[in-house]
């Protein structure tokens, strides 16, 4: 009986460890993709943006192309870069938290 309880506890810890490792892997991938996009934006010359969305009323995707002035390009790129840096920071926070939890589990 005690052995079954111990096995269950170990399996729960293994599941937690696997979940944390998965969280770390996904977060690293997301951060790497965001970093790649940031690097691309630094060399990319944008002239317009395309918004893609879904209309609940119409039930289809719609692309809206918007031409941008030089000032608008700077503003849009600034917003995108800010969002990407925020995404990277969030991923790094999740990674740190997952490693802390792993450290606690493995003590």
Residue pairs with C-beta under 8 A, 6 or more apart in sequence:
13 105
16 101
16 105
17 102
17 105
17 106
20 98
20 99
20 101
20 102
20 105
21 98
21 102
23 94
23 95
23 98
24 94
24 95
24 98
24 99
27 91
27 92
27 94
27 95
27 98
28 91
28 95
30 87
30 91
31 87
31 88
31 91
31 92
31 95
34 84
34 85
34 87
34 88
34 91
35 84
35 88
37 80
37 84
38 81
38 84
38 85
38 88
41 77
41 80
41 81
41 84
46 68
46 73
46 76
46 77
47 67
47 68
47 73
48 65
48 66
48 67
48 68
49 65
49 66
49 68
49 76
50 63
50 64
50 65
50 66
51 63
51 64
51 66
52 61
52 62
52 63
52 64
53 61
53 62
53 64
54 60
54 61
54 62
55 62
68 76
